Amino acid sequence: MRRSVRTAAVAAALLLACAGCTATPDSAPPVAPTGGPTTTAVPTPAPTGPPSTVAVLGDSLSRGFNACAHYGDCPSVSWAGGTDPRIGSIATRLGAITDGPVAVHSFARSGATVDDLRRQVASAVAVHPDLITLLIGANDVCRATLGEMTPTAGYAAAVTSALQQISLYAPDAVVLVASVPDVTALVAVAGTDPTARFLWSRAGGCATALADPESTTFDSVERRRAVAARITEYDTVLAGACIAVARCVYDGGALNADRFTLPQLSALDRFHPSVRGLQALALLEWQALSADPRAVPLFERG
């Protein structure tokens, strides 16, 4: 009697232990799930094209000055050599076209005038660049008084010398020369904006163009006209000096003719380009570079 009870208990325990078991034999292969998408990681191919070296010359406009959430330089958003994908910088676009790595050397200096080009060019040719970008001249007109603006003859001498030095010591480099933006146009864009007027009065960095932006007196109008005229003279110099160098591309005055909107100006000073402004600047200059036959050697390197 006790043996039958013990046997029954063991049998019951075995039944409980096997609850939920299936009849599938242990040797049967597992069934793969069906109906759901699968994702396979694909490694990003390494660049296979030629490496490129870009040298950036100029002033704060090429340093991403005040374009980020802090005062000062922010080179990652530079129109010329920035790495921020939002910008679509010249260097970024060049790497995409050539499918090769790009090394950027920025010798631009915030606050620089055309006299600083000698130092910048000497540093640039030493890195054996494939492309040199140049944007200089805003600080030459943005002074306290009209009399302090760089004379056109002095500007011409410095620019001509710089391009000749590049042609002599970096003859294979393509040079992209941007026109000088018309800083007086900012009055029409932001002159009625209270924040812009406050920032301009506090900074005082471009009094020749931006002082008393709402004034329509004869003196104010003539002051702005004189600044705009000097910028036009600078751009004429740039065009003439560039055409004399075999691999020099001038933007044809595209940047000078462009008119930034308020959102394209830095919220920190309403003078320098914001990220959106730098996006537009980069596109303008890339269009000039990529469309000019003089730049063909840059894109056809093996």
C-alpha positions in Angstrom: 0.0 0.0 0.0 2.8 2.4 0.9 4.7 1.5 -2.3 1.7 2.3 -4.5 1.3 5.7 -2.7 5.0 6.5 -3.2 4.7 5.5 -6.8 1.7 7.7 -7.3 3.5 10.6 -5.7 6.5 10.3 -7.9 4.4 10.1 -10.9 2.5 13.3 -9.9 5.8 15.1 -9.3 7.0 14.2 -12.7 3.8 15.4 -14.3 4.1 18.8 -12.5 7.8 19.1 -13.5 6.9 18.6 -17.1 3.9 21.0 -17.2 4.2 23.2 -20.2 6.7 20.9 -22.0 6.2 20.3 -25.7 6.5 17.2 -27.7 9.3 18.7 -29.9 12.4 16.5 -29.6 15.6 17.9 -28.2 17.3 17.4 -31.5 14.9 19.6 -33.5 16.4 22.9 -34.7 15.1 26.2 -33.2 12.5 28.0 -35.3 13.6 31.5 -36.4 11.1 34.3 -35.7 9.3 35.6 -38.7 7.5 38.8 -39.6 9.9 41.4 -38.1 12.5 43.6 -39.9 16.1 43.0 -39.2 18.9 45.6 -39.0 22.4 45.0 -40.1 25.1 47.6 -39.2 27.0 48.7 -42.3 30.4 50.2 -41.7 31.0 53.7 -43.2 33.6 53.3 -45.9 36.8 55.1 -45.4 37.6 58.0 -47.9 39.4 56.8 -50.9 40.1 60.1 -52.7 43.1 62.4 -52.4 43.7 64.2 -49.1 43.2 68.0 -49.2 44.7 70.8 -47.2 42.7 74.0 -46.7 44.2 77.3 -45.4 41.7 79.9 -44.1 42.8 83.5 -44.2 40.9 86.6 -43.0 39.2 88.1 -40.0 36.4 87.2 -37.6 34.0 86.5 -40.5 36.0 83.3 -41.1 36.3 82.4 -37.4 32.6 81.9 -36.7 32.8 84.8 -34.3 29.8 85.2 -32.0 27.9 82.5 -34.0 27.7 80.0 -31.2 26.1 80.3 -27.7 29.1 82.2 -26.3 31.1 85.3 -27.2 34.2 84.9 -29.3 35.5 82.6 -32.0 33.6 79.4 -32.9 35.7 77.9 -35.7 33.6 74.8 -35.9 30.9 76.9 -37.7 33.3 78.7 -40.0 31.9 79.1 -43.5 35.4 78.2 -44.8 36.8 75.5 -42.6 34.0 74.5 -40.2 33.2 70.9 -39.3 29.6 71.5 -38.1 27.4 69.7 -40.7 24.8 72.5 -40.4 27.1 74.9 -42.2 28.2 72.9 -45.3 31.5 74.7 -45.2 33.9 74.9 -48.1 36.1 72.3 -46.5 33.2 69.9 -45.9 31.9 70.2 -49.4 35.4 69.7 -50.8 35.8 66.5 -48.9 32.5 65.3 -50.2 33.4 66.0 -53.8 36.9 64.5 -53.7 36.0 61.7 -51.3 39.1 62.3 -49.4 40.2 63.6 -45.9 40.5 67.3 -45.4 42.9 69.1 -43.1 42.0 72.7 -42.2 44.5 75.2 -41.0 42.9 78.5 -39.9 45.2 81.5 -39.8 42.4 84.0 -39.8 42.4 86.3 -36.8 39.4 88.1 -35.3 40.0 91.9 -35.6 42.5 91.5 -38.4 42.9 94.2 -41.1 44.5 93.7 -44.5 47.9 94.4 -42.9 47.8 91.1 -41.2 47.7 89.2 -44.5 51.5 89.1 -44.7 51.7 87.0 -41.5 48.8 84.8 -42.5 50.1 84.1 -46.0 53.5 83.2 -44.7 51.9 80.6 -42.4 49.5 79.3 -45.0 52.1 78.5 -47.7 54.1 76.6 -45.1 51.3 73.9 -44.9 51.3 73.3 -48.7 47.6 74.0 -49.2 45.5 72.8 -52.0 42.9 75.5 -51.3 43.2 78.9 -49.7 40.2 81.0 -48.7 40.4 84.7 -48.3 37.9 87.2 -46.8 39.3 90.4 -45.5 38.3 94.1 -45.4 35.4 94.6 -43.0 37.8 95.8 -40.2 39.5 98.1 -42.7 36.3 100.2 -43.0 34.8 99.5 -39.5 36.6 102.2 -37.6 35.8 105.1 -35.3 36.0 107.7 -38.0 36.1 107.8 -41.8 39.7 109.1 -41.6 40.8 105.9 -39.9 39.7 103.6 -42.7 42.4 101.9 -44.6 43.1 103.8 -47.8 42.3 102.0 -51.0 45.9 102.2 -52.2 47.2 100.6 -49.0 44.5 97.9 -49.3 45.5 97.2 -52.9 49.2 96.9 -52.0 48.6 94.4 -49.3 46.2 92.2 -51.3 48.3 92.3 -54.4 51.4 91.3 -52.4 49.6 88.5 -50.6 48.3 86.9 -53.8 51.6 87.2 -55.5 53.3 85.5 -52.6 50.8 82.7 -52.8 51.4 82.4 -56.5 55.1 82.2 -55.9 55.3 79.9 -52.9 52.1 77.8 -53.4 51.6 77.8 -57.2 49.4 74.7 -57.2 46.9 76.1 -54.7 43.6 77.4 -55.8 42.6 80.6 -54.0 39.0 81.5 -53.3 38.6 85.3 -52.8 35.4 86.5 -51.3 34.2 90.1 -51.8 33.9 92.4 -48.9 30.3 92.5 -47.5 28.5 95.8 -47.5 28.3 96.4 -43.8 26.3 99.6 -44.4 23.4 97.4 -45.6 22.9 96.2 -42.0 21.3 99.6 -41.2 18.3 98.7 -43.5 18.2 95.2 -42.1 18.4 95.8 -38.3 18.6 99.6 -37.8 15.1 99.8 -36.4 15.6 96.8 -34.1 16.1 98.1 -30.5 18.4 95.2 -29.6 20.6 95.8 -32.6 20.8 99.5 -31.9 21.8 98.8 -28.2 24.4 96.3 -29.2 25.9 98.5 -31.9 26.1 101.4 -29.5 27.8 99.3 -26.8 30.2 97.5 -29.1 31.1 100.6 -31.1 33.2 98.4 -33.5 31.8 99.8 -36.7 30.8 103.3 -35.9 31.6 104.5 -39.5 28.7 102.3 -40.8 26.4 101.7 -37.8 26.5 104.8 -35.6 23.1 106.6 -35.3 21.4 104.0 -37.6 18.1 105.8 -37.5 19.6 109.2 -38.4 18.8 110.5 -41.9 20.8 113.7 -41.5 23.1 114.7 -44.4 26.2 113.9 -42.4 24.9 110.4 -41.4 23.9 109.5 -45.0 27.2 110.8 -46.4 29.2 108.9 -43.8 27.5 105.6 -44.8 27.9 106.4 -48.5 31.6 106.9 -48.0 31.9 103.5 -46.3 30.0 101.8 -49.0 32.1 103.5 -51.7 35.3 102.4 -50.0 34.1 98.8 -49.9 33.3 99.0 -53.6 36.9 100.2 -54.2 38.2 97.2 -52.1 36.2 94.8 -54.2 37.5 96.3 -57.4 41.0 95.7 -56.1 40.2 92.1 -55.2 38.8 91.4 -58.6 41.8 92.9 -60.4 44.4 91.2 -58.1 42.7 87.9 -58.4 42.5 87.8 -62.2 46.3 88.2 -62.4 46.8 84.9 -60.5 46.3 81.7 -62.6 44.4 79.7 -60.0 42.5 82.5 -58.2 38.7 82.5 -58.1 36.8 85.7 -57.2 33.2 85.5 -56.2 32.2 88.2 -58.6 30.9 90.4 -55.8 28.3 87.8 -54.6 28.9 88.3 -50.9 28.9 92.1 -51.3 25.6 92.0 -53.1 24.0 89.5 -50.6 21.7 91.0 -48.0 21.5 89.1 -44.7 18.2 88.9 -42.9 17.8 89.5 -39.1 17.8 85.8 -38.3 21.1 85.5 -40.2 22.8 87.9 -37.8 24.3 86.8 -34.5 22.0 87.4 -31.5 25.1 88.4 -29.6 26.0 91.5 -31.7 23.6 91.7 -34.7 26.7 92.2 -36.8 28.5 88.9 -37.4 26.6 86.1 -39.2 24.7 83.6 -37.2 24.8 79.9 -38.0 22.1 80.6 -40.6 24.1 83.4 -42.0 27.2 81.3 -42.2 25.2 78.6 -44.1 24.2 81.2 -46.7 27.8 82.5 -46.9 29.3 79.1 -47.4 26.8 78.3 -50.1 27.5 81.6 -52.0 31.2 81.0 -52.0 31.0 77.3 -52.9 28.8 78.2 -55.9 31.5 80.7 -57.0 34.3 78.2 -56.5 32.7 75.1 -58.1 31.5 77.0 -61.1 34.8 78.6 -62.0 37.1 76.8 -64.5 40.1 78.1 -62.6 39.2 75.7 -59.8 39.1 72.6 -61.9 42.6 71.5 -60.8 41.3 71.3 -57.2 38.7 68.8 -58.1 40.7 66.7 -60.6 43.6 65.8 -58.4 44.4 62.0 -58.6 
